[in-house]
């Protein structure tokens, strides 16, 4: 005879030291008048706890629990399927809520315990790191396995579930909690014997804890009722069973986007039943097979007793069984006559092996509760009528086909009715060609209309799943990987189509990653209307407040563009390139030959060189001073005694107009000062002397100056900073070789170079906020460093907007310039792009 039990629930709810009589999220429900097949004898309780930084009202608790209850009793089939769908209802509700608030940094996570009472059997499901203590007469079991139950609900489309089964005895007590309070584990693991609810509650209440969210359950012989007690007065209040709203289960599943294929599950069960021989002895059965199995001789799961002195947390033996067996549910036994069922149906080999081990005892068995079966006669009658209808449709199709063939024979001339018309060769060839083409067109149309949409939906759902996985994470590496995966799946989804949803999710993912990488997105636009000629190769740029100068390395000359209301316009009258020019010294009538210009610097409006707005230098050390609407002037620098080797560039001091010439092949930097005629007529001095020479100076590629500090950029991307000595060797030269780049971004390390950038060009901006800007051409990024005596501190990096980055900067950047009014210019191919309002 099946023994039935009642469950009495006592809530334990404390907030900031104050006890409350009710516990939101705790509810019991008995089967309503109309339930789905298989739910007739199931008594359900729900224990739900929500955490996060998003408010969740009591009304929302009531609403979602009502939806979960309706979903459970309207789901036919196995018990595990119904429990999974019930958990999915909550999971998808929280998931959609989190997706709507991720941009504001808000999230909510659910921790859930579902329990179903069937006679003396209690099946529980946990999702999230919840705890259940089963306190029996002789032992205590701690049911807790975070690896199987996961972090909770609301993070992904798949709800992590952890199944367990308990055999109840009179007086057994259960303690459920979403988060284990301090001291409870030791107190509960030491509990022995049958005690009252109030006694156990007083024992737990004596342990000081400011916040408690738990429920105590006691089992007693009864009729399958579930009763909630008032925590204030301990008076039994029978929970009314409200009439559930009659919503078809199919509609509920459709709204939740939960795909169930019961026919496939039945086929898998039938295959498993046919492939395994029947067992001669009792068989231990997994929770998935509790449903609709009236065989009284079937063994019931029991757990090995826990020693009295053992207080460590261990997963239950029933959960271990579920973990090792197949996770698929089966309800095929409901389609068979009761006479064909036995205790071995649908049991995997792993379960058979564990049933013979010492984990489960076949001696401690009890009868499974009798579950009423629905009459199959009505189903047989319906299926018979359906089969008859299908046969009629097939017969009608054959009649139409025969009539159509007869019509063709009678319509075509000269063809006897008893012989099919012969086709000509050209007709057959035409059909052989046109039919495949029609099929290809139809298939392509169907794919373009439906297949691409399905591919988009699949990848977009994966992107959403990755985005939700980043919510609530404190590990920056996990957060970065999740958002990068989100962009990866969005790229795949938008390869089929782009929607407002995918665009919004991309913006959100990109903004999070940009914040982690300290990226500031700028709005770039073309600087020169119509672009440049494809014969022009811009290798270097310099900018003033109104002018932009372009060094065309193909011809070795400089082009001037000036600002207009429509952008920048090329000055066709500007002359600055190879040629023979008059000396800048008005007292001299000498002329100097200027070769291909290799470097240039834009001059301020007021300078020591008259009307010149630009100074350039060729590879022989000859300077050319250029100005709009005027002939250039030139000046020949005095060559040092050891001769030039291979000049690479020069820098001009903003304060004293000292000229620093970089000669990497000569392993030297030469410094030229102004003479009394404000010309560079004095012999040069070596910036480095003696042992104060940076390592690998021959690999230096660029030079810039800030005050008296010299900065050199090397081919491997590192920077060296040197300060000149004073009074000869009294205060020697000081160098940071290499200069440390301090990178505070998450997941990056400080060092001589940055792992995500290869630098090729640098420039300093003038005070009041002097900064070193360094170009990474491959990633189309400009890194801004703040110079400090001990290191270069990375402040941020500038990049184009995401859509511009994919359309405008498809090729590496060839040159960069920053104007005194903080305009950024980038050269890509035959166009120059610029951005204003740079912070």
C-alpha positions in Angstrom: 0.0 0.0 0.0 1.3 3.4 -1.0 1.9 5.7 2.0 1.1 9.4 1.4 2.5 12.3 3.3 1.6 15.9 4.1 4.2 18.6 4.0 4.1 21.5 6.5 6.0 24.6 5.5 7.4 27.2 8.0 8.9 30.3 6.4 12.0 31.9 7.9 12.5 35.5 6.6 14.7 38.1 8.2 15.9 41.4 6.8 18.4 43.5 8.6 17.7 41.7 11.9 13.9 42.0 11.6 11.8 38.9 11.2 8.9 38.9 8.7 5.9 36.6 8.9 5.7 35.8 5.2 8.3 34.8 2.6 7.8 36.1 -1.0 8.7 33.4 -3.5 7.4 30.4 -1.4 4.2 28.8 -2.7 2.5 25.4 -2.7 -0.1 24.1 -5.2 -2.2 21.0 -5.5 -3.4 19.7 -8.8 -6.4 21.8 -10.2 -9.5 20.2 -11.6 -8.1 20.0 -15.1 -4.5 19.1 -15.5 -2.4 17.7 -18.3 -1.7 13.9 -18.5 0.7 12.8 -15.9 0.2 15.7 -13.5 -2.9 14.2 -11.7 -1.1 13.2 -8.5 1.7 15.8 -8.4 1.7 18.3 -5.6 4.1 21.2 -6.3 6.0 23.7 -4.2 8.1 26.6 -5.4 10.9 28.3 -3.5 12.3 31.3 -5.4 14.9 33.9 -4.3 16.0 36.8 -6.5 19.2 38.7 -6.1 20.8 41.6 -8.0 20.6 45.3 -8.3 17.2 45.5 -10.0 14.0 45.9 -7.9 11.4 43.0 -8.0 8.1 43.7 -6.3 5.9 41.2 -4.5 3.3 41.5 -7.3 5.9 40.4 -9.8 6.8 37.5 -7.5 3.1 36.4 -7.5 2.7 36.8 -11.2 5.8 34.8 -12.2 5.1 32.1 -9.7 1.5 31.8 -11.1 2.9 31.4 -14.6 5.3 28.8 -13.4 2.5 26.9 -11.7 0.3 27.0 -14.7 3.1 25.9 -16.9 3.8 22.9 -14.7 0.2 21.5 -14.5 -0.4 22.1 -18.2 2.7 20.2 -19.4 2.1 16.6 -20.2 4.6 13.9 -20.1 7.4 13.0 -17.8 8.0 14.8 -14.5 11.4 16.0 -15.4 10.1 17.6 -18.6 7.4 19.5 -16.6 10.0 20.6 -14.1 12.3 21.8 -16.8 9.6 23.8 -18.6 8.6 25.4 -15.2 12.2 26.5 -14.7 12.5 27.7 -18.3 9.5 30.0 -17.7 11.4 31.8 -14.9 14.7 31.7 -16.7 13.5 33.3 -19.9 11.5 35.9 -18.0 14.7 37.0 -16.1 16.8 36.7 -19.3 14.6 39.1 -21.2 14.6 41.5 -18.2 18.4 41.4 -18.0 18.8 42.0 -21.7 16.7 45.2 -21.4 18.8 46.6 -18.6 22.4 45.5 -19.4 23.1 48.9 -20.9 22.4 50.4 -17.4 24.5 47.8 -15.6 21.5 46.3 -13.9 20.8 42.6 -13.6 18.8 40.1 -11.6 19.5 36.4 -11.0 17.1 33.8 -9.7 17.8 30.9 -7.4 15.1 28.3 -7.5 14.0 25.1 -5.8 11.1 23.1 -7.2 9.6 20.2 -5.4 7.0 17.6 -6.4 5.4 15.3 -3.8 4.1 11.9 -5.0 3.0 9.8 -2.1 6.2 9.2 0.0 8.5 10.3 -2.8 9.8 13.9 -3.1 11.6 15.0 -6.3 13.4 18.3 -6.0 15.2 20.4 -8.6 17.7 23.1 -7.8 19.0 25.9 -10.1 21.7 28.1 -8.6 23.9 27.6 -5.5 20.9 26.7 -3.3 21.1 24.4 -0.2 18.8 21.6 1.0 19.3 19.8 4.3 17.4 16.6 4.7 17.2 15.9 8.5 16.1 12.4 9.2 16.0 10.2 12.3 19.4 8.8 11.9 21.3 10.9 9.4 21.5 14.4 7.7 22.1 14.9 4.0 23.3 18.1 2.5 22.1 18.5 -1.1 24.3 21.1 -2.8 26.2 20.8 -6.1 27.0 24.2 -7.7 28.7 22.5 -10.7 25.4 21.0 -11.7 23.0 23.7 -10.5 25.1 26.5 -12.0 25.1 30.2 -11.1 21.3 30.6 -11.3 18.6 31.7 -13.8 18.6 34.7 -16.1 22.1 34.4 -17.5 21.6 32.1 -20.5 18.9 30.5 -22.6 19.6 27.1 -21.0 18.5 26.7 -17.4 21.1 24.7 -15.3 19.1 22.0 -13.3 20.2 19.6 -10.5 17.7 16.8 -9.8 17.5 14.8 -6.6 15.0 12.4 -5.0 14.2 11.8 -1.4 12.3 9.0 0.4 10.2 10.6 3.1 9.6 9.1 6.6 7.2 10.5 9.3 8.9 13.4 11.1 11.6 14.0 8.4 12.5 17.7 8.1 13.9 19.7 5.2 15.6 23.1 5.4 15.9 25.1 2.1 17.8 28.3 1.7 19.1 30.3 -1.3 22.2 31.4 0.6 23.6 29.4 3.5 23.7 31.6 6.7 26.7 31.5 8.9 26.7 28.6 11.4 23.7 26.8 9.9 25.7 24.0 8.3 27.3 22.9 11.5 24.1 23.2 13.4 22.1 21.1 10.9 24.7 18.4 10.3 24.7 17.8 14.0 20.9 17.5 14.2 19.6 14.0 15.1 16.2 12.6 16.0 12.7 13.8 15.4 12.0 17.3 16.7 9.3 19.9 16.1 9.3 22.7 13.5 9.4 25.3 16.2 12.2 23.6 18.1 14.3 23.5 14.9 13.4 27.1 14.1 14.4 28.3 17.6 17.7 26.5 17.2 18.5 28.2 13.9 17.1 31.5 15.2 19.6 31.5 18.0 22.4 31.7 15.5 23.1 35.4 14.9 22.4 36.4 11.3 21.2 39.7 10.0 19.6 38.3 6.8 17.9 35.0 6.3 15.8 33.6 3.4 14.8 30.0 4.2 12.0 27.6 4.7 11.6 24.6 7.0 9.5 21.6 5.9 8.3 18.7 8.0 6.8 15.5 6.6 3.9 13.7 8.3 1.5 10.9 7.3 -1.5 12.4 5.5 -3.2 12.8 2.2 -0.7 14.7 0.1 -1.6 18.1 1.4 0.8 21.1 1.7 0.3 23.6 4.5 1.9 26.9 5.1 2.3 27.9 8.7 2.4 31.5 10.0 5.8 32.2 11.3 4.3 34.6 13.8 1.8 32.4 15.5 2.4 28.9 14.0 -1.2 28.5 13.1 -1.9 26.3 10.2 -3.3 28.1 7.2 -4.3 25.8 4.3 -3.1 27.3 1.1 -6.1 27.8 -1.2 -5.7 26.3 -4.6 -6.7 29.0 -7.0 -8.3 28.0 -10.3 -5.5 28.3 -12.8 -6.2 30.2 -16.0 -6.9 27.7 -18.8 -4.1 28.3 -21.2 -3.2 25.6 -23.8 0.2 24.2 -23.1 1.1 24.6 -26.7 0.5 28.3 -26.6 2.6 28.6 -23.4 5.5 26.8 -24.9 5.3 28.9 -28.1 5.4 32.1 -26.1 8.5 30.9 -24.2 10.3 29.7 -27.3 10.8 26.3 -25.7 11.1 23.6 -28.4 9.9 20.2 -27.3 9.9 17.2 -29.6 7.9 14.5 -27.7 7.9 12.1 -30.6 11.7 12.1 -30.6 11.8 11.5 -26.9 9.3 8.6 -27.3 11.5 7.1 -30.1 14.6 7.3 -27.9 12.8 5.6 -25.0 11.5 2.8 -27.3 15.0 2.3 -28.7 16.4 2.1 -25.2 13.7 -0.3 -24.1 14.3 -2.7 -27.1 18.1 -2.6 -26.8 18.3 -3.6 -23.1 17.4 -7.1 -21.8 15.0 -7.2 -18.8 16.6 -7.5 -15.4 15.8 -10.4 -13.1 16.1 -8.4 -9.9 15.0 -5.0 -8.6 16.3 -2.0 -10.5 17.2 1.4 -9.1 15.4 4.0 -11.2 16.4 7.6 -12.0 14.0 10.4 -11.2 13.1 10.7 -14.9 11.4 7.3 -14.7 9.3 8.0 -11.6 6.4 9.0 -13.8 3.6 6.7 -14.7 5.3 3.5 -13.5 3.0 1.6 -11.2 5.1 -1.5 -10.9 5.2 -2.2 -7.1 8.3 -4.3 -7.3 10.5 -1.5 -8.6 13.2 -0.5 -6.3 13.2 3.0 -4.7 16.3 5.2 -4.5 17.8 5.4 -1.1 21.0 7.1 0.0 23.8 5.8 2.0 23.7 7.2 5.6 25.9 10.1 6.5 28.2 9.5 9.5 27.3 11.6 12.5 30.7 13.4 12.6 30.7 14.2 8.8 29.9 17.8 8.1 31.3 18.3 4.7 29.1 19.2 1.7 28.6 16.2 -0.7 26.3 15.8 -3.7 23.5 13.4 -3.1 23.7 9.9 -4.5 20.6 10.5 -6.6 22.2 13.5 -8.2 25.3 11.4 -9.0 23.0 8.9 -10.7 21.5 11.6 -12.8 24.9 13.0 -13.7 26.1 9.7 -15.0 23.0 8.8 -16.9 21.5 10.3 -20.0 19.8 13.7 -19.4 17.0 13.0 -21.9 13.5 12.5 -20.5 11.1 9.9 -21.7 7.4 9.5 -21.6 7.1 6.6 -24.0 5.8 4.3 -21.3 2.6 6.3 -21.2 1.9 5.1 -24.7 2.1 1.4 -23.8 -0.4 -0.9 -21.9 0.4 -1.4 -18.3 1.1 -5.0 -18.8 4.1 -4.2 -21.0 5.8 -2.1 -18.4 8.4 -3.5 -16.1 11.0 -2.0 -13.8 13.8 -2.2 -16.4 12.2 -0.1 -19.1 14.4 2.8 -20.3 17.3 2.2 -17.8 20.7 2.9 -19.2 23.7 0.6 -18.6 25.3 3.1 -16.3 22.2 3.1 -14.1 22.1 -0.7 -14.1 25.7 -0.8 -12.9 25.1 1.7 -10.2 21.9 -0.2 -9.1 24.1 -3.2 -8.3 26.6 -1.2 -6.3 26.4 -0.3 -2.6 25.1 3.2 -3.3 21.5 2.0 -3.5 20.1 -0.8 -1.3 17.5 -3.0 -2.9 16.3 -4.1 0.5 15.0 -0.7 1.5 12.2 -0.6 -1.1 8.7 0.7 -1.0 5.9 0.9 -3.5 5.6 3.7 -5.9 2.4 5.7 -5.7 -0.4 4.6 -8.0 -1.0 7.1 -10.7 -4.2 7.2 -12.6 -4.0 6.6 -16.3 -6.2 8.2 -18.9 -8.4 5.9 -21.0 -6.6 5.1 -24.3 -9.8 4.1 -26.1 -10.7 7.6 -27.1 -7.1 8.1 -28.5 -7.3 4.9 -30.5 -10.6 6.0 -32.0 -9.2 9.4 -33.0 -6.0 7.9 -34.5 -8.2 5.4 -36.5 -10.2 8.2 -38.0 -7.1 10.1 -38.8 -5.6 7.1 -40.6 -8.8 6.7 -42.6 -8.6 10.4 -43.6 -5.0 10.1 -44.8 -5.9 7.0 -46.9 -8.7 9.0 -48.5 -6.3 11.9 -49.4 -3.9 9.4 -50.9 -6.6 7.8 -53.0 -7.9 11.2 -54.2 -4.3 12.1 -55.3 -4.0 9.0 -57.3 -7.3 9.7 -59.0 -6.3 13.2 -60.0 -2.9 11.9 -61.4 -4.6 9.3 -63.5 -7.2 11.7 -64.9 -4.5 14.3 -65.8 -2.5 11.7 -67.7 -5.7 10.6 -69.6 -6.4 14.3 -70.5 -3.0 14.8 -72.0 -3.3 11.7 -74.2 -6.7 12.8 -75.5 -5.6 16.4 -76.1 -2.4 15.8 -78.1 -3.2 14.9 -81.8 -2.2 11.7 -83.4 -1.5 9.8 -80.2 -3.5 6.6 -79.4 -5.0 6.5 -76.0 -3.2 3.3 -75.2 0.3 4.7 -75.9 2.0 7.7 -74.3 3.1 10.5 -76.7 6.7 10.4 -77.7 8.8 13.5 -77.1 11.1 15.0 -79.6 14.8 15.3 -78.7 14.7 19.1 -78.5 11.8 19.0 -76.1 13.5 16.6 -73.8 16.7 18.6 -73.9 14.7 21.8 -73.1 13.1 20.0 -70.1 16.4 18.7 -68.9 17.8 22.2 -68.8 14.8 24.2 -67.6 13.7 21.9 -64.8 17.0 22.1 -62.8 17.1 25.9 -63.4 13.6 26.2 -62.0 14.5 24.0 -59.0 17.6 26.1 -58.3 15.6 29.3 -58.5 12.9 28.0 -56.1 15.6 26.7 -53.7 17.5 30.0 -53.8 14.3 31.9 -53.2 13.3 29.7 -50.3 16.8 30.0 -48.8 17.0 33.8 -49.2 13.6 34.2 -47.7 13.7 31.7 -44.9 17.2 30.2 -44.6 19.0 33.5 -44.1 16.5 34.5 -41.5 17.0 31.2 -39.7 20.8 31.6 -39.8 20.4 35.2 -38.5 18.1 34.0 -35.6 20.5 31.3 -34.6 23.6 33.5 -34.4 21.7 36.4 -32.8 20.5 34.1 -30.0 24.1 33.0 -29.5 25.2 36.6 -29.3 22.5 37.3 -26.7 23.5 34.3 -24.7 27.1 35.6 -24.6 26.0 39.1 -23.6 24.0 37.8 -20.7 26.9 35.7 -19.6 28.8 38.9 -18.9 26.2 40.2 -16.5 27.3 40.3 -12.9 30.8 39.0 -13.6 33.7 40.5 -11.7 36.5 38.8 -13.7 37.4 41.3 -16.4 38.9 38.5 -18.6 35.5 36.7 -18.6 33.7 39.9 -19.3 36.0 40.7 -22.2 35.7 37.3 -23.7 31.9 37.3 -23.4 31.5 40.7 -25.1 34.0 39.7 -27.8 32.1 36.5 -28.4 29.0 38.7 -28.7 30.5 40.7 -31.5 31.7 37.5 -33.2 28.2 36.1 -33.4 26.8 39.5 -34.3 29.2 39.6 -37.3 27.9 36.2 -38.4 24.3 37.2 -37.8 24.6 40.5 -39.7 26.2 38.6 -42.6 22.6 37.5 -43.3 20.7 40.6 -42.3 21.0 43.7 -40.1 18.2 44.6 -37.7 17.7 47.3 -35.1 18.1 44.6 -32.4 21.5 43.5 -33.7 22.6 47.1 -34.2 21.6 48.0 -30.6 23.4 45.0 -29.2 26.5 45.7 -31.2 26.5 49.3 -29.9 26.2 48.0 -26.3 28.9 45.4 -26.7 31.3 47.8 -28.4 30.8 50.5 -25.7 31.7 48.0 -23.0 34.8 46.9 -24.7 35.8 50.5 -25.6 35.5 51.4 -21.9 37.7 48.5 -21.0 40.3 49.5 -23.6 40.0 53.3 -22.9 38.9 54.0 -26.4 37.3 57.3 -27.4 35.4 57.1 -30.7 35.7 60.1 -33.0 33.6 61.2 -35.9 35.9 61.4 -38.9 35.0 63.0 -42.2 36.8 63.6 -45.5 39.1 66.6 -45.4 39.5 67.1 -49.1 36.5 67.2 -51.3 36.9 64.5 -54.0 40.0 63.2 -52.5 43.6 63.2 -53.9 45.0 61.9 -57.1 45.9 58.3 -57.0 49.4 59.2 -58.1 50.0 61.0 -54.7 51.5 59.0 -51.9 51.2 60.8 -48.6 54.1 59.8 -46.4 54.1 62.6 -43.8 51.8 65.4 -42.7 52.1 68.6 -40.7 49.3 70.9 -39.6 48.9 74.4 -38.3 45.7 76.0 -37.1 44.4 76.7 -40.7 46.7 74.7 -43.0 47.5 71.1 -43.6 50.7 70.1 -45.4 51.1 66.8 -47.2 54.5 65.3 -48.1 54.2 63.4 -51.4 56.9 60.8 -51.2 56.4 59.8 -54.8 57.8 63.2 -56.0 59.5 64.5 -52.9 57.4 67.7 -52.7 55.0 69.3 -50.2 51.4 70.1 -51.0 49.5 72.8 -49.0 45.8 72.6 -48.3 43.9 75.4 -46.5 40.6 75.4 -44.6 37.4 76.5 -46.2 33.7 76.2 -45.3 33.6 73.0 -47.4 36.6 71.4 -45.8 40.2 71.7 -47.0 41.2 72.8 -50.5 44.5 72.2 -52.3 46.6 75.3 -53.0 47.8 74.8 -56.5 50.1 77.8 -56.4 52.0 76.6 -53.4 55.6 75.6 -54.3 57.8 73.5 -52.0 59.9 70.8 -53.4 63.1 69.9 -55.2 64.8 72.9 -57.0 67.4 75.6 -56.7 66.4 78.4 -54.3 67.8 81.7 -53.0 69.4 81.7 -49.5 67.2 82.7 -46.6 70.0 85.0 -45.6 69.2 88.3 -47.2 72.8 89.4 -47.0 73.9 86.5 -49.2 73.2 86.0 -52.9 74.0 82.3 -52.7 71.6 79.7 -54.0 71.2 76.1 -52.7 70.0 73.0 -54.4 67.2 71.2 -52.6 66.6 67.5 -53.2 63.8 65.2 -52.3 62.2 66.4 -49.0 62.2 63.7 -46.4 60.7 65.5 -43.4 58.9 68.8 -42.5 57.6 70.9 -39.6 54.7 73.4 -39.7 55.7 76.8 -38.3 53.6 79.1 -36.1 52.2 82.3 -37.6 54.8 84.4 -35.8 58.3 82.9 -36.1 61.9 83.9 -36.7 61.9 83.0 -40.3 59.7 85.8 -41.7 56.7 84.8 -43.8 57.7 81.1 -43.9 54.9 78.7 -42.8 56.8 75.4 -43.3 60.3 74.2 -43.0 61.5 71.0 -44.7 64.8 69.1 -45.0 66.2 66.9 -47.8 68.5 64.0 -47.3 71.6 66.1 -47.6 70.8 68.4 -44.7 69.5 71.4 -46.8 66.6 73.2 -45.3 63.8 74.8 -47.4 61.5 77.5 -46.1 58.1 77.6 -47.9 55.3 80.1 -47.7 52.1 80.6 -49.7 52.3 82.7 -52.9 56.1 83.0 -52.6 59.2 81.3 -53.8 60.9 79.0 -51.3 64.1 80.0 -49.6 66.9 77.5 -48.7 69.7 77.1 -46.2 72.5 74.5 -46.1 73.3 73.0 -42.7 77.0 72.6 -42.0 77.9 69.0 -42.3 79.7 67.5 -39.3 83.3 66.3 -39.6 82.2 62.6 -39.6 79.8 63.4 -42.4 76.1 62.5 -42.7 75.4 58.8 -43.0 71.6 58.5 -43.7 69.4 61.2 -42.3 65.9 60.1 -41.2 64.2 63.3 -39.9 64.4 66.3 -37.7 62.6 68.1 -34.9 62.4 71.8 -34.1 62.4 73.1 -30.5 59.4 75.3 -29.8 61.2 77.6 -27.3 64.7 78.3 -28.8 64.2 76.9 -32.4 67.1 74.4 -31.8 67.2 72.0 -34.7 67.6 68.2 -33.8 68.7 66.1 -36.8 68.4 62.3 -36.5 71.1 60.2 -38.3 70.5 56.6 -37.3 73.1 55.2 -39.6 75.7 57.5 -38.0 74.4 56.5 -34.5 74.0 60.2 -33.7 71.6 63.1 -33.1 73.0 66.4 -34.1 71.9 69.7 -32.5 72.0 73.0 -34.4 71.6 76.4 -32.7 70.8 79.8 -34.2 73.6 82.3 -34.8 73.3 86.1 -34.4 71.6 86.3 -37.8 69.0 83.8 -36.6 70.4 81.3 -39.1 71.7 77.8 -38.5 75.3 78.8 -39.3 77.1 77.3 -36.3 78.7 73.8 -36.4 76.5 71.1 -34.9 76.9 69.4 -31.5 76.3 65.8 -30.6 73.4 65.3 -28.3 74.8 62.0 -27.1 78.5 61.8 -26.1 80.7 59.2 -24.5 78.8 56.3 -22.9 75.4 58.1 -23.1 74.1 56.6 -26.3 70.8 54.7 -26.4 71.0 51.1 -27.4 70.2 50.3 -31.0 70.1 53.9 -32.0 70.5 52.8 -35.6 66.9 51.4 -35.5 65.4 54.8 -34.5 62.6 55.8 -37.0 61.2 59.1 -35.6 62.2 62.0 -33.4 60.3 64.7 -31.5 61.1 67.3 -28.8 59.3 68.6 -25.7 61.1 71.4 -24.0 64.6 70.0 -23.4 63.4 66.3 -23.5 64.2 64.3 -26.6 62.0 61.4 -27.6 63.1 58.7 -30.0 60.8 56.1 -31.6 62.3 52.7 -32.6 61.2 50.2 -35.2 60.0 47.7 -32.5 57.6 50.3 -31.1 59.5 51.3 -27.9 60.3 54.9 -27.0 63.5 56.4 -25.4 63.4 59.6 -23.5 66.6 61.6 -22.8 67.3 64.8 -21.0 70.5 66.6 -21.9 73.3 67.2 -19.4 74.1 70.6 -17.9 77.6 72.2 -17.8 79.3 69.4 -19.6 79.5 66.4 -17.3 78.6 68.2 -14.1 75.0 67.1 -14.6 75.2 64.2 -17.0 72.7 63.3 -19.6 69.8 61.1 -18.3 67.9 58.6 -20.4 65.0 56.2 -19.9 66.0 53.6 -22.4 63.5 52.2 -23.0 60.8 54.3 -21.5 58.2 52.4 -19.5 54.6 52.6 -20.9 52.3 52.3 -18.0 49.1 50.5 -19.1 46.2 50.5 -16.6 43.8 48.7 -18.9 42.3 45.4 -17.6 44.1 42.4 -19.1 47.1 44.5 -20.3 50.6 44.8 -18.8 52.9 47.7 -18.6 56.3 47.5 -20.3 58.6 48.9 -23.0 55.9 48.2 -25.7 52.2 47.6 -25.8 51.0 44.2 -26.8 48.1 45.4 -28.9 49.9 48.1 -30.9 52.9 48.6 -33.3 53.9 52.3 -33.4 55.4 54.0 -36.5 55.0 57.8 -35.8 54.8 60.2 -32.9 54.3 63.9 -32.2 54.0 66.2 -29.2 51.2 68.7 -28.7 51.8 72.1 -27.1 50.8 73.1 -23.6 48.7 73.6 -21.5 48.2 69.8 -21.8 51.3 68.5 -23.5 50.8 64.9 -24.6 52.6 62.4 -26.7 50.5 61.0 -29.5 51.7 57.8 -31.1 50.2 56.2 -34.3 49.4 52.5 -34.6 48.6 52.3 -38.3 47.3 48.7 -38.5 44.6 49.2 -36.0 43.9 52.8 -37.1 44.4 54.0 -33.5 46.2 57.0 -32.0 47.5 56.4 -28.4 47.8 59.4 -26.1 50.4 59.2 -23.3 51.1 61.6 -20.5 54.8 62.1 -20.0 56.1 61.6 -16.5 59.7 61.6 -15.2 59.5 57.8 -14.5 57.2 56.6 -17.3 54.7 57.3 -20.1 51.2 56.9 -18.7 48.5 55.7 -21.2 45.5 58.0 -21.0 43.4 56.8 -23.8 43.3 56.0 -27.5 41.4 57.6 -30.3 39.6 55.6 -33.0 37.0 56.1 -35.6 33.3 55.2 -35.0 32.6 51.5 -35.5 30.9 51.9 -38.8 33.6 54.3 -40.1 36.3 52.0 -38.9 34.8 49.3 -41.3 34.3 51.6 -44.3 36.9 54.4 -44.2 39.9 52.8 -42.6 40.1 49.5 -44.6 43.8 50.1 -45.3 46.7 51.0 -42.9 47.2 54.6 -42.1 50.2 56.1 -43.8 50.6 59.4 -41.9 49.2 61.4 -38.9 49.1 65.0 -37.9 47.7 66.9 -35.0 47.1 70.7 -35.2 47.6 73.2 -32.3 43.8 73.4 -32.0 43.6 69.6 -31.6 42.4 68.5 -35.0 43.5 64.9 -35.8 44.3 64.2 -39.5 44.8 60.6 -40.8 45.9 59.7 -44.3 44.4 56.5 -45.8 44.9 55.8 -49.5 43.9 58.8 -51.6 41.9 60.6 -48.9 42.6 62.5 -45.8 40.2 62.2 -42.9 40.0 64.6 -39.9 38.2 64.8 -36.6 37.5 67.9 -34.5 36.7 68.4 -30.8 39.4 66.0 -29.7 39.6 65.8 -25.9 
